[in-house]
Amino acid sequence: MTVLAVDGLTVEFATERGTLTALREVSFDIPERSIVGVVGESGCGKSTLINAILGLLADNGDVAGGSMIFEGQHDLGQIGPEAMRALRGQRIATVFQDPMGALNPVLSVGRQMVNIQYRSNLSQREKAARAAGMLRKVRIPDPERQLDRFPHEFSGGMKQRIAIAMALMMEPALLIADEPTTALDATLEVATIELLHDLQRDIGCSILFISHHLGVIAELCDQVIVMYAGEVVERGTVRQIFHRPRHPYTAKLFECDPARLHGRSRMLPTIPGEVPDLRARPKGCVFAPRCHRVTEQCGERPPAQTFESGHAALCWLADKPELAEVQG
Amino acid sequence: MTGDTLLSVDDVSVTFAVGGLAARMAGRPTSIAAVAGVSFAVGKGETFALVGESGSGKTTLARAINGLQPVAGGSIRFEGDSITEHSGAAMKPLRRRMAMMFQDPVGSLSPRLTVRALVTEPFRIHGVEGRDMNAETERLLSLVGLNMDFADRYPHQLSGGQARRVGVARAIALDPALIIADEPTAGLDVSVQGEVLNLLNDLRERLGVSMVIITHNLHVVRQIADRMAVMYLGRLVEQGETEAVYTAPRHPYTAALLSANPEPDPDLARDRITLPAEVPSLMARPNGCEFHTRCPWVRKNCRTEAPAAAGEGDRRFTCHYPLQPGERPPKTEERVHA
């Protein structure tokens, strides 16, 4: 079953200088028990995508087209605030970059973890036991005693694990993780990735994982979607995307990753040019103004071409990738 | 380090008061050392990177160097002047020579000032007169690769990378000898990150400015820093030439950090040194070597005796049993338990 099927999603914001199309015809599926990674530059629409899924778009934002079918029944763009509230925290949970922002500084961790079970009929004692059990799952030592402590008494990595424990408390079908490891050092980052991986298998949920860090995406995710200027320019399995990118943007983005350079380089590779103004998109392909393979055909918007097992790219040349094997 | 010393930090500690009367009565600690006994030096024209996780004391140390944070002990000398003896107004002339780039590229720019006003603000703050501000704006923007079309924009009209460039322009406005950059590429995607790092490398060559870069991105460190230091619980556990540290880390924490660094290949065989994820609290520093609670190589005396800094010249490490090149952690059963 598909946990979330996003089809043709378009999100617009009304601004003083005209309508801004933040997401344009975005389509992808999050299958059951899978981890889907989202990569793309700042401003490519990753946050808008999360907010659209959670029903948290700003007042001037609007789902102008398409659908987001959750668990085969609810269209998240249509169900309204009441039904959305019933899903959030229960069936769809989130973990953000800053764990301190997700935890209440004046309540003990145990109190917060009991409070978020407000829909459950368990007794207080049972709820506290579940909270301690969840802390154990995220590998917090001596969990019963930790319930009485306050967020500031934990280190950054532990706070993030507590935030993960709270998000997974109600065993959601979908966890949205927005840059959850950005503030951690490399040793805690890999520990957190491994933890998320284990919990995902254990609980059987799916994860939508957003990160700048291509190494983390490569290590954790089953599938990857690549976004540019509010469009999904490429999607596929993690191996298809990292080993055989078909969109020039994906290939360029990987070339820019300093993790691929094994030694010091005088000039780091970059992608020349700027992301287009989302109020005035180029008529044809959205990446054409910065693309090193641009042709006359690119003045017209390319169709999504689909290849073996769901690998799709929004490019006229997707069937002729460059020397595709990007060196790892 | 080669050449003349620009900045020298000698045995510096920064403490914060915590708790209050209740903590004192209960016998709990009433202060924590966010930075403890840190020593390093930065030469003219050199880029020095401070690496460590959030909360390890990097930003506090940077603020102490800039005089924004009083130190509890030790001394900091910049261009021969002691920073630790100055305060308030006496710091102002020193800050002209030492620019700070704060973490959040957009948040560190006033939203109500235009780019023109932002890049010339350092001249007004330091009372530099008799310059053509229009010419200065053009000069600074061109140094950071922006054209004059940006001069009348506001911060919200800039992308993250452009905002960072404006931050760099402000930092170089008064021709400083040192730039302290706190996470200069955090939140930027890889292509824009590359642009900012190329810009900083380029300015270093053209202006001869020294830099202290604070980051937890190890890939960035390798591309930009001549020398680096690794911080753990407010102490420097290892420092040296960047390539030397990457090639043969001597401290177990450095080795674990370098081996953990995720690489963008889903099929890579990963040979990692895994550490327990429990980082000790500054409120309760471990006895002996402070890394012993997580160290895979821990031996009996590590739990009781604090190691002294060892090494030669620039290469320093604080470990009883520094690693040999390629040394792997012992199997659990081989470890010596106290």
Interface residues (C-beta under 8 A of the other chain):
Chain A: G40 E41 S42 G43 R139 P141 E153 S155 G156 G157 M158 R161 T182 A183 L184 D185 A186 T187 L188 E189 V190 A191 T192 I193 H212 H213 L214 G215 V216 I217 A218 E219 V238 R239 F242 H243 K252 L253 F254 C256 D257 P258 A259 R260 L261 G263 R264 S265 R266 M267 L268 P269 T270 I271 E274 V275 G328
Chain B: G52 E53 S54 G55 S56 S159 G160 A186 G187 L188 D189 V190 S191 V192 Q193 G194 E195 L197 N198 N201 H216 L218 H219 V220 R222 Q223 T242 E243 Y253 A256 L257 L258 A260 N261 P262 E263 P264 D265 P266 D267 L268 R270 R272 T274 L275 A277 E278 V279 S281
